[in-house]
Amino acid sequence: MPLDTGYEPQAPAPADEGFLRCVRRVAEERAPMRYECLAPEPVCAPGAAVPRGSAHHRAWVIELWPVRDPATGEVVGVGTAAFDSSDQHAARQRLALLQEAGTCIGTTLNVTRTAQELADLAVPRLADFVSVDLLDSVLRGDEPVPGPVDAAVVLRRVAHQSPAEGEGVPEAAIDLGGMDTYPPFSPPARCLADGKPVLSGAGDPDFAAWIAGHETRTARVAEYGFHSVMATPLRARGITLGVAVFTRSSGSPPFEPDDLILAEELAGRAAVGVDNARRYTRERTNAVTLQRSLLPRDLPRQAAVEVAYRYLPAGTGAGVGGDWFDVVPLSGTRVALVVGDVVGHGIHASATMGRLRIAVRTLADVDLPPDELLTHLDDLVTHLSTDEEDLAPDEPYVVSGEIGATCLYAVYDPVSRVCTFASAGHVPPVVLLPDGTARVVELTPGPLLGVGGLPFECTELELPEGSLLAFCTDGLVEGRDRDVGLGLDRLCESLAGPVASLETTCDTVLKALLPKSPSDDVALLLARTRALHADQVAAWSLPSDPSIVADARAQVTRQLTAWGLEEAAFVTELVVSELVTNAIRYGAVPIGLRLIRDRTLICEVSDASNTAPHLRRARTYDEGGRGLHMVAQLTQGWGTRQTPMGKTIWAEQSLPAG
């Protein structure tokens, strides 16, 4: 039964300009017309119910037709008939609001932004004030407990809106980010417990008790005259995420059941968007955590280069990618500089990145040349793609198809000052020379990892001491507004000039090339080269004669004395004696001996044989087999690396204190 509103609807005033224009047209064109308009609500009698219709206006449809003189047929007037179409107009407005909600709510995978979109859309077209409160677990991306929320509930304010001009929302009793506890009898808690929307207002005792229980809320209700409230749960996929509260203040009619249906529909659409954002937040957090656990936290100490780095995960819905970088100390004070990128985003890309980074470290420990290392890495990616084809399609976090990745591997030798590069489809590095000129290093491009069957080639570049190498992934130099070539040019420009510190240079480069929210992961690795000078390296060429061993020990002792390292002479003589003897017995000429003094003392013996020695357990009456075991016990590390001319056996020992 319709409510007795205590008034009779009144058509718009005759002075309405649009109405008068329509009257003139009917008189001039002698044809009927229809005029639709919105008129302000009439003032109600004291104590009367607020009339139905929109929040502030009533809709009218006025039919106009020409009135003719029966005798002459001339138009002598205009007839009008006004019809109250507020209900039809409100229905059209609701449909328009729902249609707009489909495009305006959930435009981003951001929980807070999605909640704010709901509040912005509903004010002032549905309510005078809207607030959205969520469970803290939703903001963390966690899975809330399925079903309704019981008893008193603690929620965090994530969005609110009002038609107030200027900054801020003065009607709000809770600040954004603040927590509020809703008692069980309050409309928000009731809707969360029942899982259904609740319509309440000034005549509801629970509403009055809820308002009275919060001092600031009491003041806001008194100041703005809030008298009608709808509380709608935000529920999606069977879980409760939070609550949206719609409020009308003095001067607006109370909410009706039709408004409650509309609010429920809007809240449902917003809940789907919030839940999508929550699920994305959870997956992205897991991916970032996995990725950061796989990236180096502290780069190892080494003497070849000074390094600084930056890693920035993508700031948009693209998800976390598979960018990585690494610095790997090698024998002979050399260092490997690595940067790579796995195609795709998400946990799958991060996990693949971790496997490739571990593989690169393992292959680097074998001391393979850059081109050979990439060949082995290419085989690994091919095997990984084959393994994933055998997984079930419904396996979590599995992305079907081949794995694609790029990688740039470089080895810098501070003795020769030569850097050797090999690229697998990766962005080339940029070098800044000490004279301030920057340019892109021209590499022989190789195929992406996983293509298989194609060769990789090395490029050697001799670098002056103090040169700066910049390695990066494509997220730094490629974007919607520029290609890789233009991005590399801008990288050169940002590097050109004096370099105060590498940390400052990293920040300068990122600021010059990146927007506030990068659309892809970014890895940047800067390396400033150092050099070992002649007074830090001593080398001798030895004949294949057992009698030369004693002379080699003597030369090493004299060199250590010149360096002030007499305390290291005893161990170094034993190491030299064993390694030179093995080279003469089992190796081939030419034989070389080299000492390197840096943070440690390194002894290297090279020969032309590719056969590498290995430790073995010597039996009681064996004449050999104890030398390498003794070297391993006396030094902090030893190993073998292959060279173009054969092999080099090295042993590293700590320098004497002081």
Summary of the structure (lengths in Angstrom):
residues: 658
radius of gyration: 39.0
end to end distance: 99.4
largest distance: 144.0
contacts: 2152
relative contact order: 0.07
helix: 35%
strand: 28%
